[in-house]
Amino acid sequence: MRPRRDYEKRSFPGNRNSDDGEEKPSVGITVFSPRFFLATMAGQSRKWMILVATIWIQAFTGTNFDFSSYSTDLKSVLGISQVQLNYLAVASDLGKALGWSSGLAILYLPLPIVLFMAALMGAVGYGFQWLVIESVVSLPYFVVFLLCLLAGCSICWFNTVCFVLCIRNFAVNRALALSLTISFNGVSAALYTLAANTVSSSSNAVYLLLNALLPVLASAAALVPILRQPPIQPLSSDAAHRDSIAFIFLYILALFTGLYLLLLNSISSSASVARLLFVGALILLALPIIVPGIVIARDWAHRTIYSSFRLQGSRFNLVDVDDLELHKELIGRQENGNGNGNGEVGQGCCEKVLEEDKLTMLGEEHSARMLVRRLDFWLYYVAYFCGGTVGLVYSNNIGQIAQSLGSGSDSLVTLYSSCSFFGRLLSAIPDFLRVKVYFARTGWLAMALVLTPIAFFLLAAAPGGHALQAGTALIGLSSGFIFAAATSVTSELFGPNSFGVNHNILITNIPIGSLVYGSLAALIYDANGSSSTTLHAILTDGAVVCMGRQCYGETFIWWGCISVVGLVASVALFMRTRSAYDRFERNRISAQLF
């Protein structure tokens, strides 16, 4: 059944050819009327308002990325060691392990209620930490640990709300919608740095106050679009095509937003300049709402002036759920015809051993029990654990790294945040380049991981000045790409319907890695801070501050070696899954041809 067209198609009579007397066939010309244009804009605006709402939520709820901005003050006020400070970072990451609770809440509660429950958890978690730093209240260490855990859990609840909104309203281009909104989570630290500079406070405690208040304000701003969600209805091919074009412009606008925050943050030390730049950032975050209107107007103009204009390709998803189902059906037919799941005959003994437990097709649903028995999953787990997670732990330690080298932490936090944002945007490359340059997504993952060991060994060799900035930028790009690409990889390798459970199993590596890698760094830091050969200072409250290259030099070497293990695991995963991706692509092209 052909999809219903949402435009008028008019037939014009043919012309009589004077030479042969034969009448040419009539020509169908597609015309967009102004009335249709206005109706389309009204019908689509609410869906795109939802996208803007999710962008705002994500942009202001990546509050874990600015931990380094106030961690030094928190350590000083509480009078704790670097190891104890690391446990607070672990508590924030441990909140991700409780992300399943948000999915359970959405099953029984309206989405706006879940959104404001997340905002309340964040307000309590960060608000009381701000009161502690400002010496308004005095809380024991264990209570502060629980507050960090609560704040970390709120981030997962916000993410779940955004995922649900994107999936409900962008069924065709959901991969692009998810990738775009997840990207803005990485720019939170740069936004908070601008916001903190507008307050012009001499204390870094202002970050905690903003962490408590801004997500609440963003949730309130997003409430109206969420309450007025459009009804779910299938898109025609032309509407899906226009959405895809809109996403191209949205990614370009997002790239410009990231460059704006990265390049102009350095001149925001003055409160008046910071306020102006912050208003500009808010305008850029609101601009996506006009992009669909521009695309529809452009389409109308082209169809009116050039009736034969048609841009091929209505979607950019590398692996769509419908494509996966068709892929499974074709695989089943091949297996029935050949009697061999791999379509291979006459394999030798060695080949059988090498092919054992290897994924042969994408999209096969894996239960949790089946998942943990897969070698491919554990290669994927190690790649994430030794790649993206070690990059996240680096971001948690930026404050102490900058302090030990006598550098400013705010600029490094902004640099890491902005580069993480760009890395998340780059994770959409496989979707946009699918037609011209096909490459398995696990291969892209391996290429992104190459940057991490390079960055850590660069920091170990020359940990100051430009090397510190270059290393931070590379780690931000690599980890950002991994965080965003992992959602698609999990769905493709182990089934889209099992994604919720399987991805939560995967990200258990984040709190584990935060504890292991953070503790390693903290032990080396405290050991060097207490050593008589290291220049260090003892604060009046007893907290040790380590100064010099030795504080993190050995840690960078350890982290670099760990990331090499992640790179090796990602290459092995690519080699084992490449045939499954190639097979899927061949089946997809065959299905399009016939």
C-alpha positions in Angstrom: 0.0 0.0 0.0 1.5 3.3 -1.1 1.8 6.0 1.6 -0.6 8.9 1.5 0.9 12.0 -0.2 0.6 15.2 1.7 0.8 17.4 -1.3 -1.4 18.1 -4.4 -0.5 16.4 -7.7 -2.0 18.0 -10.8 -2.0 16.7 -14.3 -1.4 19.0 -17.3 -2.5 17.9 -20.8 0.2 17.0 -23.2 1.3 19.0 -26.2 0.7 18.0 -29.8 4.0 17.4 -31.6 3.9 19.2 -35.0 6.3 16.7 -36.6 4.6 13.3 -36.0 1.3 14.4 -34.8 1.7 12.3 -31.7 0.4 13.8 -28.4 3.0 13.7 -25.6 1.8 12.1 -22.3 0.5 14.4 -19.5 3.0 15.5 -17.0 2.4 15.4 -13.2 3.7 18.4 -11.4 3.7 18.6 -7.6 2.5 21.9 -6.2 2.7 23.1 -2.6 0.0 25.7 -1.9 0.4 28.4 0.8 -2.6 26.9 2.6 -0.9 23.5 2.7 2.3 25.2 3.9 0.6 26.8 6.8 -1.3 23.6 7.7 1.9 21.6 7.6 3.8 24.1 9.8 1.0 24.0 12.4 0.9 20.2 12.4 4.7 19.7 12.7 5.5 22.5 15.1 4.6 20.6 18.3 6.8 17.7 17.3 9.8 20.0 16.8 9.0 21.9 20.0 9.5 18.5 21.8 12.9 18.2 20.2 13.9 21.7 21.4 12.6 20.8 24.9 14.8 17.7 25.0 17.8 19.7 23.8 17.2 22.1 26.6 16.8 19.4 29.2 20.0 17.6 28.0 22.0 20.8 27.8 21.3 21.7 31.4 21.3 18.3 33.1 24.9 17.1 32.3 25.8 18.3 35.8 28.3 15.5 36.4 30.7 17.1 33.9 31.4 20.2 36.1 32.4 18.2 39.2 36.0 19.3 38.7 35.0 22.9 38.9 34.0 22.7 42.6 35.7 19.4 43.7 38.7 21.3 45.2 36.5 23.5 47.3 34.5 20.4 48.4 37.6 18.6 49.4 38.9 21.6 51.4 35.6 22.2 53.3 35.1 18.5 54.2 38.8 18.1 55.0 39.0 14.8 53.2 41.8 13.0 51.2 41.9 12.6 47.5 40.7 9.0 47.9 37.7 10.1 49.8 37.0 12.8 47.2 37.2 10.1 44.5 34.5 8.1 46.4 32.2 11.2 46.0 32.8 11.1 42.2 32.1 7.3 42.2 28.8 8.0 44.1 27.7 10.3 41.3 28.6 7.7 38.7 27.0 5.0 40.8 23.7 6.8 40.3 23.8 5.5 36.7 23.5 1.9 38.1 20.0 3.0 39.4 18.9 4.2 36.1 16.5 1.3 35.8 14.3 2.9 38.4 13.4 5.7 35.9 12.1 3.1 33.4 9.9 1.6 36.1 8.6 5.1 37.1 7.6 5.9 33.5 5.5 2.7 33.4 3.3 3.9 36.2 3.6 7.8 36.2 3.0 10.5 33.7 6.1 11.8 31.9 5.9 15.3 33.4 5.8 13.9 36.9 8.9 11.8 36.2 10.6 14.9 34.8 10.0 16.9 37.9 10.9 14.0 40.2 14.3 14.1 38.5 14.6 17.8 39.0 13.7 17.5 42.6 16.3 14.8 43.2 18.9 17.0 41.6 17.8 20.1 43.5 18.1 18.2 46.8 21.4 16.5 45.9 23.2 19.6 44.7 21.4 22.1 46.9 22.6 20.5 50.2 26.1 20.2 48.9 26.1 23.9 48.1 24.9 24.6 51.7 27.8 22.5 53.0 30.4 24.4 50.9 28.9 27.7 52.1 29.1 26.5 55.7 25.4 27.0 56.2 24.9 23.4 57.3 27.4 20.8 58.5 26.9 17.2 57.3 28.9 14.1 57.8 30.8 12.6 54.9 28.4 9.6 54.5 25.4 12.0 54.0 27.3 14.0 51.4 28.1 10.6 49.7 24.3 9.9 49.6 23.6 13.4 48.2 26.1 12.7 45.3 24.4 9.4 44.7 21.0 11.1 44.5 22.3 13.8 42.1 23.8 11.2 39.9 20.5 9.3 39.8 18.6 12.4 38.7 20.8 12.6 35.6 19.7 9.1 34.5 16.0 10.0 35.1 16.4 13.1 32.9 18.1 11.0 30.2 15.3 8.4 30.2 12.6 11.1 29.8 14.5 12.5 26.8 14.9 9.1 25.2 11.2 8.4 25.5 10.3 11.7 24.0 12.6 11.2 21.0 11.4 7.7 20.4 7.7 8.6 20.6 7.9 11.6 18.3 10.6 10.7 15.8 10.0 7.0 15.0 11.6 7.2 11.5 14.7 9.2 12.4 14.9 8.3 16.1 18.6 7.4 15.8 19.4 11.0 14.6 17.1 12.6 17.2 18.7 10.6 20.0 22.3 11.3 18.8 21.5 15.0 18.5 20.0 15.4 21.9 22.6 13.2 23.7 25.2 15.5 22.2 23.9 18.5 24.0 24.4 16.7 27.3 28.2 17.0 26.7 28.1 20.8 26.4 26.6 21.3 29.9 29.9 22.2 31.6 30.6 24.9 29.0 27.1 26.4 29.6 27.5 26.2 33.4 30.9 28.0 33.1 29.2 30.8 31.3 26.3 30.9 33.8 28.8 30.9 36.7 30.7 33.8 35.2 27.5 35.8 34.8 27.1 35.6 38.6 30.7 36.8 39.0 31.2 34.8 42.2 34.6 34.3 43.6 33.6 30.9 45.0 33.3 27.8 42.8 30.4 26.8 45.0 28.2 28.7 42.6 28.4 25.7 40.3 26.5 23.6 42.9 23.8 26.3 43.2 23.4 26.4 39.4 23.3 22.6 39.3 20.4 22.6 41.7 18.4 25.4 40.0 19.0 25.4 36.3 17.6 21.8 35.7 14.4 22.9 37.5 14.1 25.9 35.3 14.8 23.9 32.1 12.1 21.3 33.2 9.6 24.1 33.7 10.4 25.5 30.2 10.0 22.0 28.7 6.7 21.4 30.5 4.3 23.0 27.9 5.7 21.2 24.8 5.6 17.9 26.8 2.0 18.4 27.8 1.0 19.3 24.2 2.7 16.3 22.5 1.2 15.7 19.1 -0.7 12.4 18.4 1.4 9.5 17.2 0.8 9.0 13.5 2.8 7.4 10.6 4.7 9.8 8.4 4.4 9.8 4.6 7.6 9.3 2.7 7.7 13.0 1.8 7.3 14.1 5.4 10.1 11.6 6.5 12.3 13.1 3.7 11.7 16.6 5.0 12.5 15.5 8.6 15.8 14.0 7.4 16.8 17.2 5.6 15.8 19.2 8.8 18.2 17.0 10.8 21.1 17.9 8.5 20.5 21.6 9.2 20.1 20.8 12.9 23.5 19.1 13.1 25.1 22.1 11.3 23.4 24.4 13.9 24.6 22.2 16.7 28.2 22.3 15.4 28.0 26.1 15.3 26.7 26.2 18.9 29.6 24.0 20.1 32.1 26.3 18.4 30.4 29.3 19.9 30.8 27.9 23.4 34.3 26.7 22.9 35.8 29.8 21.3 34.0 32.5 23.2 34.1 31.0 26.7 37.7 32.2 27.1 36.6 35.9 26.9 33.7 35.5 29.5 35.7 36.5 32.6 33.9 39.8 32.8 30.4 39.5 34.2 28.8 41.8 31.6 30.5 39.9 28.7 29.5 36.6 30.2 25.8 37.7 30.4 25.8 38.7 26.8 27.4 35.4 25.7 25.0 33.4 27.9 22.0 35.1 26.3 23.6 34.3 22.9 23.9 30.6 23.9 20.2 30.5 25.0 19.2 31.9 21.6 21.3 29.3 19.8 19.6 26.6 21.9 16.2 27.9 20.8 17.0 28.3 17.1 16.2 24.6 16.2 12.5 25.4 16.3 12.8 27.5 13.0 14.7 24.9 11.0 11.7 22.7 10.1 9.9 25.8 8.8 12.9 26.7 6.6 13.0 23.2 5.2 9.3 23.1 4.4 9.6 26.6 2.8 12.6 25.4 0.8 10.8 22.3 -0.4 7.8 24.4 -1.4 9.9 26.8 -3.4 11.8 24.0 -5.2 8.6 22.1 -6.0 6.9 25.3 -7.3 9.8 26.5 -9.4 11.4 23.2 -10.3 8.7 20.7 -10.5 11.0 17.8 -11.2 13.2 18.4 -8.2 13.7 15.4 -6.0 16.4 14.6 -3.5 16.9 10.9 -3.0 17.0 9.2 0.4 14.4 9.8 3.0 16.2 8.5 6.0 19.8 8.2 7.3 19.4 5.4 9.9 22.1 2.8 9.4 20.1 0.1 11.1 16.3 0.7 11.3 14.0 -1.7 13.2 12.1 -2.5 10.0 15.4 -3.1 8.1 16.5 -5.4 10.9 13.2 -7.4 10.7 13.7 -7.8 6.9 17.3 -8.7 7.4 16.3 -11.5 9.8 13.8 -12.8 7.3 16.4 -12.9 4.6 18.9 -14.6 6.9 16.3 -17.2 7.7 15.7 -18.0 4.1 19.4 -18.3 3.4 19.8 -20.7 6.4 16.9 -22.8 5.1 18.4 -22.9 1.6 22.0 -23.6 2.6 21.6 -25.5 5.9 24.4 -23.3 7.3 23.8 -20.2 9.4 26.9 -18.5 7.9 26.2 -19.5 4.3 29.6 -21.2 4.3 30.4 -24.8 3.3 33.4 -27.0 3.9 34.9 -25.2 6.9 37.9 -26.8 8.4 38.4 -27.5 12.1 40.4 -24.3 12.7 37.9 -22.1 11.0 35.1 -23.6 13.1 37.0 -22.8 16.3 37.6 -19.2 15.1 33.9 -18.8 14.1 32.6 -20.2 17.4 30.2 -17.9 19.3 30.5 -15.2 16.6 27.5 -13.0 15.7 26.2 -13.8 12.3 23.5 -11.3 12.0 22.5 -7.9 13.4 19.4 -7.3 15.5 19.1 -10.7 17.1 17.4 -10.3 20.4 19.6 -11.3 23.4 18.2 -11.9 26.9 20.4 -11.0 29.8 21.5 -14.6 30.3 22.3 -15.0 26.6 24.1 -11.7 26.6 26.6 -12.5 29.3 27.6 -15.7 27.5 28.6 -13.8 24.4 32.3 -13.2 23.8 31.4 -10.3 21.6 29.6 -8.6 24.5 32.6 -8.9 26.8 34.9 -7.5 24.1 32.4 -4.6 23.9 32.3 -4.3 27.6 36.1 -4.1 27.9 36.3 -1.6 25.1 33.9 0.7 26.8 35.4 0.0 30.3 38.9 0.8 29.2 38.0 3.5 26.7 35.0 5.8 27.4 35.0 5.2 31.2 38.7 6.0 31.7 38.0 9.3 29.8 35.1 10.1 32.1 37.4 9.5 35.2 39.9 11.9 33.6 37.2 14.5 33.5 36.4 14.0 37.2 40.0 14.7 38.0 40.5 17.8 35.8 40.3 20.1 38.9 43.1 18.4 40.8 45.2 17.9 37.6 44.9 21.6 36.8 45.7 22.6 40.4 48.8 20.3 40.6 50.2 21.9 37.4 49.3 25.5 38.4 46.7 25.8 35.6 43.1 27.0 35.6 40.5 24.3 35.8 37.5 26.2 34.3 39.1 26.5 30.8 40.0 22.8 30.8 36.5 21.8 31.9 35.0 23.9 29.1 37.5 22.4 26.6 36.6 18.8 27.7 32.9 19.5 27.6 33.0 21.1 24.2 35.1 18.4 22.6 32.9 15.8 24.2 30.0 17.5 22.5 31.8 17.4 19.1 32.6 13.7 19.6 28.9 13.0 20.3 28.0 14.8 17.1 30.6 12.9 15.1 28.9 9.6 16.3 26.2 10.3 13.6 28.8 10.0 10.8 27.9 6.4 10.0 24.3 7.4 9.5 25.0 10.3 7.2 27.7 8.6 5.1 26.0 5.2 4.8 25.2 5.5 1.1 28.6 6.7 -0.1 31.0 5.3 2.5 29.9 2.2 4.3 31.8 1.0 7.4 30.7 -1.1 10.3 29.9 1.0 13.4 32.1 -1.1 15.5 35.0 0.0 13.2 34.1 3.6 13.8 34.2 2.8 17.6 37.7 1.4 17.3 38.9 4.4 15.4 37.6 6.8 18.1 39.4 4.8 20.8 42.8 5.4 19.1 42.7 9.0 20.4 42.6 8.0 24.1 46.0 6.2 24.5 47.7 8.9 22.3 46.3 11.6 24.6 47.4 9.9 27.9 50.9 9.2 26.6 51.2 12.8 25.5 50.2 14.0 28.9 52.7 11.6 30.6 55.5 12.9 28.4 54.6 16.7 28.6 51.8 17.3 31.1 51.8 21.1 31.0 50.8 23.9 28.6 49.6 23.1 25.2 50.0 19.3 25.8 47.5 19.5 28.6 45.0 21.2 26.3 45.6 18.9 23.4 45.3 15.8 25.6 42.1 17.1 27.2 40.6 17.8 23.7 41.5 14.3 22.4 40.1 12.5 25.4 36.9 14.6 25.2 36.4 13.8 21.5 37.0 10.1 22.0 34.9 9.6 25.1 32.0 11.7 23.7 31.9 9.6 20.5 31.9 6.4 22.5 29.1 7.5 24.9 26.8 8.5 22.0 27.7 5.6 19.6 27.2 3.0 22.3 23.5 3.4 22.2 23.3 2.4 18.6 26.0 -0.4 18.9 24.1 -2.1 21.7 20.9 -2.0 19.7 22.5 -3.3 16.5 24.5 -6.1 18.1 22.1 -7.4 20.7 18.6 -6.4 19.6 16.6 -3.1 19.7 13.8 -4.6 21.8 16.3 -5.7 24.5 18.2 -2.4 24.5 16.9 -1.1 27.8 18.1 -4.1 29.8 21.3 -4.8 27.8 22.6 -1.2 27.8 22.0 -0.9 31.6 24.2 -4.1 32.0 26.8 -2.5 29.8 27.0 0.8 31.7 27.7 -1.0 35.0 31.3 -0.6 33.9 31.0 3.2 34.6 30.8 3.1 38.4 33.2 0.2 38.5 35.7 2.0 36.4 35.2 5.2 38.3 36.0 3.4 41.5 39.1 1.5 40.2 40.7 4.2 38.0 39.8 7.0 40.4 41.2 5.1 43.4 44.4 4.4 41.5 44.8 8.1 40.7 43.9 9.1 44.2 46.4 6.7 45.8 49.2 8.0 43.6 48.2 11.6 44.3 48.1 11.2 48.1 51.4 9.3 48.0 53.2 12.0 46.1 51.5 14.7 48.2 52.9 13.2 51.4 56.3 12.5 49.9 59.2 14.7 51.1 60.5 14.9 47.5 57.4 16.6 46.1 56.4 20.2 46.5 53.1 20.1 48.3 51.0 22.1 50.7 49.0 21.1 53.8 45.8 23.1 54.1 44.7 24.2 57.6 42.0 21.6 57.7 44.5 18.8 57.0 43.7 18.1 53.4 46.8 17.4 51.3 47.4 19.2 48.0 50.0 17.7 45.7 51.9 20.1 43.4 54.1 19.1 40.4 54.3 16.7 37.5 54.7 13.7 39.8 51.1 14.0 41.1 49.5 12.5 37.9 52.5 11.5 35.7 52.4 7.9 36.7 48.6 7.9 36.6 48.7 9.0 32.9 50.9 6.1 32.1 48.6 3.6 33.8 45.5 5.1 32.1 47.3 5.1 28.7 48.1 1.3 29.1 44.5 0.6 30.2 43.2 2.4 27.1 45.4 0.4 24.9 43.7 -2.7 26.2 40.4 -1.1 25.3 41.6 -0.3 21.8 42.7 -4.0 21.3 39.3 -5.2 22.5 37.5 -2.8 20.1 39.6 -4.0 17.2 38.8 -7.6 18.0 35.1 -6.7 18.3 35.2 -5.1 14.9 37.0 -8.1 13.3 34.3 -10.5 14.7 31.3 -8.3 13.8 32.4 -7.0 10.4 30.9 -9.9 8.5 27.5 -9.4 10.3 27.5 -5.7 9.3 28.5 -6.5 5.7 25.8 -9.1 5.5 23.2 -6.7 6.7 24.3 -4.1 4.2 24.1 -6.5 1.3 20.6 -7.6 2.4 19.5 -4.0 2.8 20.7 -3.1 -0.7 19.1 -6.2 -2.2 15.8 -5.4 -0.5 15.9 -1.8 -2.0 16.5 -3.1 -5.5 13.7 -5.6 -5.5 
